[in-house]
Amino acid sequence: MRICRHVPPPDRDGTALGVTVTERIAVVGGGIAGASAAYFLVEAAPDSEVVLLEAEEHLAMHTTGRSAALLLENDGTRSIRSLVRASVDFLRGPPEELVDAPVVVPREVMHVGGPDQGGSIDRLLAENASGAIPTIEISADEARSRFPALRPEAVDRVALDTGAADIDVHGLHQAYLRGLRRAGGRVAASHRVDAAVSDGDGWRLETTGGNLTADVLVNTAGAWGDLVARRAGMPTVGLEPRRRTAFNVTGPGPEVAGWAMVADVDMRFYVKPDGTQLLCSLAEENPSEPCDARPEETDVALAIDRINAATTLGIRAVNSTWTGLRTFVPDRSMVIGPEPGRPSFVWCVGQGGTGIMTSPGAGRLVADLVLRGEPSGHFDDTGLVLDDVLPDRFRSPT
Ligand SMILES: Cc1cc2nc3c(=O)[nH]c(=O)nc-3n(C[C@H](O)[C@H](O)[C@H](O)COP(=O)(O)OP(=O)(O)OC[C@H]3O[C@@H](n4cnc5c(N)ncnc54)[C@H](O)[C@@H]3O)c2cc1C
């Protein structure tokens, strides 16, 4: 592959990379983070050469293909909420030419608490009072009209999110890829980046599919983000992959498709309609190495115990089970932006449990920081504080 012009050095005051046209940008990791970043990069700079490199033969087979597919506006840290705010317009109205069907469909979410969980319900209501669509309290009877299998004795108080939605994760991921390809970007599966060697201001990448050079490397490798950084000789950000197992069970009837999602307010379990099945989880967060995570029977059994205690579903068998790695840094905000002192290495990791719903905002922010050096006007009313997400917060001042 030909070597493109190198990125000019950053502005003296810090961040602008000055990438203009026909630069080559390698996005490493083909999950939702990489697909969205690559799409927004070519969308903002149609003349740039963008290649999305994925280690596996198929894209989105790790965490992106294993999520619960929920959009919940009132969730997570200040920066996560800002990124969700920056995402909802795209999720609700993606460019028509990129999708065959709506990407989101409304799904109410009920956070339920038993007699000893009133404090948690109060905390949640206070936290979410200022959301675009605030979380409100409803009665246990109203909750049962939305999820008739709730046991009356197990549910004392309920907080309701009406602004939530199911996301068609496959449709969204494909939309990004379609947009990327239409603008001339490339997708290279079976290209695991094993080394990234400094090449002037840019990079020479050694991959399982061949070597290439790039002016900018965007690290969207999910649970493997720190490993990719080490392979590039960059400092890490302390990513912590955490297992979460989910499984599908047959619901009591086709009517479950219209039920609300139920989540224990202290996240000890959740149940979400998935067609005529119910997607269930223990909502566990057990630390793991980056890997192709596999379910553990004990996590499934404990989830079934808790769900059967709170509902009349009487789950005895599961149809399918899977585990994904939700990857956090300790402050639970994402890490987005150029590495201080090496601006051609750009982070987009730490998506945790919100990487699908935040992907339009996170992808657009990556493109803004690479191409403009600062967030565009798109982020004006989102409440985004850039310092919350920049990798600079992990680097001690010299
Ligand atoms: C059970 C569960 C429920 C969830 N529910 C939700 C939800 O309701 N809503 C929501 O928004 N989020 C949810 N999430 C979180 C969401 O799935 C993640 O935040 C998101 O998928 C992370 O995407 P990613 O692209 O960062 O990671 P991944 O999808 O894991 O993609 C990273 C990719 O990088 C590739 N890679 C790694 N190393 C290399 C390398 N050296 N070279 C090339 N490629 C490499 C990997 O093969 C992988 O494909 C859930 C997650 C789980 C597990």
The ligand as an SDF file (V2000), in Angstrom:
LIG
                    3D

 53 58  0  0  0  0  0  0  0  0999 V2000
  -24.4640   -8.7450   28.1830 C   0  0  0  0  0  0  0  0  0  0  0  0
  -24.1600   -7.3520   27.6790 C   0  0  0  0  0  0  0  0  0  0  0  0
  -25.1760   -6.4150   27.6030 C   0  0  0  0  0  0  0  0  0  0  0  0
  -24.9300   -5.1380   27.0760 C   0  0  0  0  0  0  0  0  0  0  0  0
  -25.9790   -4.2920   26.9230 N   0  0  0  0  0  0  0  0  0  0  0  0
  -25.7730   -3.0960   26.3310 C   0  0  0  0  0  0  0  0  0  0  0  0
  -26.8810   -2.2530   26.0610 C   0  0  0  0  0  0  0  0  0  0  0  0
  -28.0250   -2.5940   26.3530 O   0  0  0  0  0  0  0  0  0  0  0  0
  -26.6410   -1.0560   25.4570 N   0  0  0  0  0  0  0  0  0  0  0  0
  -25.3810   -0.6620   25.1060 C   0  0  0  0  0  0  0  0  0  0  0  0
  -25.2280    0.4400   24.5740 O   0  0  0  0  0  0  0  0  0  0  0  0
  -24.3140   -1.4490   25.3610 N   0  0  0  0  0  0  0  0  0  0  0  0
  -24.4810   -2.6610   25.9520 C   0  0  0  0  0  0  0  0  0  0  0  0
  -23.4260   -3.4700   26.1820 N   0  0  0  0  0  0  0  0  0  0  0  0
  -22.0770   -2.9510   25.9440 C   0  0  0  0  0  0  0  0  0  0  0  0
  -21.7070   -2.9340   24.4750 C   0  0  0  0  0  0  0  0  0  0  0  0
  -21.9770   -4.1910   23.8990 O   0  0  0  0  0  0  0  0  0  0  0  0
  -20.2300   -2.5720   24.3790 C   0  0  0  0  0  0  0  0  0  0  0  0
  -19.9920   -1.3430   25.0450 O   0  0  0  0  0  0  0  0  0  0  0  0
  -19.7680   -2.4120   22.9340 C   0  0  0  0  0  0  0  0  0  0  0  0
  -20.1810   -3.4930   22.1520 O   0  0  0  0  0  0  0  0  0  0  0  0
  -18.2580   -2.2750   22.8680 C   0  0  0  0  0  0  0  0  0  0  0  0
  -17.9250   -2.1810   21.5010 O   0  0  0  0  0  0  0  0  0  0  0  0
  -16.4150   -2.1770   21.0320 P   0  0  0  0  0  0  0  0  0  0  0  0
  -16.4400   -1.9670   19.5710 O   0  0  0  0  0  0  0  0  0  0  0  0
  -15.6450   -1.2550   21.9110 O   0  0  0  0  0  0  0  0  0  0  0  0
  -15.8810   -3.6380   21.4150 O   0  0  0  0  0  0  0  0  0  0  0  0
  -15.9440   -5.0110   20.5880 P   0  0  0  0  0  0  0  0  0  0  0  0
  -17.2670   -5.2390   20.0090 O   0  0  0  0  0  0  0  0  0  0  0  0
  -15.4160   -6.0820   21.4880 O   0  0  0  0  0  0  0  0  0  0  0  0
  -14.9680   -4.7480   19.3890 O   0  0  0  0  0  0  0  0  0  0  0  0
  -13.5630   -4.7130   19.5470 C   0  0  0  0  0  0  0  0  0  0  0  0
  -12.9930   -5.4100   18.3330 C   0  0  0  0  0  0  0  0  0  0  0  0
  -11.5980   -5.2010   18.2760 O   0  0  0  0  0  0  0  0  0  0  0  0
  -11.0370   -6.3430   17.6800 C   0  0  0  0  0  0  0  0  0  0  0  0
   -9.6090   -6.3800   17.9910 N   0  0  0  0  0  0  0  0  0  0  0  0
   -9.0200   -6.5840   19.1820 C   0  0  0  0  0  0  0  0  0  0  0  0
   -7.6800   -6.5370   19.0760 N   0  0  0  0  0  0  0  0  0  0  0  0
   -7.4220   -6.2970   17.7600 C   0  0  0  0  0  0  0  0  0  0  0  0
   -6.2220   -6.1390   17.0230 C   0  0  0  0  0  0  0  0  0  0  0  0
   -5.0120   -6.2590   17.6030 N   0  0  0  0  0  0  0  0  0  0  0  0
   -6.3190   -5.9060   15.6810 N   0  0  0  0  0  0  0  0  0  0  0  0
   -7.5260   -5.7870   15.0720 C   0  0  0  0  0  0  0  0  0  0  0  0
   -8.6980   -5.9480   15.7600 N   0  0  0  0  0  0  0  0  0  0  0  0
   -8.6420   -6.1750   17.0820 C   0  0  0  0  0  0  0  0  0  0  0  0
  -11.8100   -7.4830   18.3290 C   0  0  0  0  0  0  0  0  0  0  0  0
  -11.7130   -8.6800   17.5620 O   0  0  0  0  0  0  0  0  0  0  0  0
  -13.2170   -6.9080   18.3550 C   0  0  0  0  0  0  0  0  0  0  0  0
  -13.9560   -7.2800   17.2120 O   0  0  0  0  0  0  0  0  0  0  0  0
  -23.6240   -4.7650   26.6930 C   0  0  0  0  0  0  0  0  0  0  0  0
  -22.5970   -5.7000   26.7780 C   0  0  0  0  0  0  0  0  0  0  0  0
  -22.8520   -6.9830   27.2530 C   0  0  0  0  0  0  0  0  0  0  0  0
  -21.7480   -7.9850   27.3020 C   0  0  0  0  0  0  0  0  0  0  0  0
  1  2  1  0
  2  3  1  0
  2 52  2  0
  3  4  2  0
  4  5  1  0
  4 50  1  0
  5  6  2  0
  6  7  1  0
  6 13  1  0
  7  8  2  0
  7  9  1  0
  9 10  1  0
 10 11  2  0
 10 12  1  0
 12 13  2  0
 13 14  1  0
 14 15  1  0
 14 50  1  0
 15 16  1  0
 16 17  1  0
 16 18  1  0
 18 19  1  0
 18 20  1  0
 20 21  1  0
 20 22  1  0
 22 23  1  0
 23 24  1  0
 24 25  2  0
 24 26  1  0
 24 27  1  0
 27 28  1  0
 28 29  2  0
 28 30  1  0
 28 31  1  0
 31 32  1  0
 32 33  1  0
 33 34  1  0
 33 48  1  0
 34 35  1  0
 35 36  1  0
 35 46  1  0
 36 37  1  0
 36 45  1  0
 37 38  2  0
 38 39  1  0
 39 40  1  0
 39 45  2  0
 40 41  1  0
 40 42  2  0
 42 43  1  0
 43 44  2  0
 44 45  1  0
 46 47  1  0
 46 48  1  0
 48 49  1  0
 50 51  2  0
 51 52  1  0
 52 53  1  0
M  END
$$$$
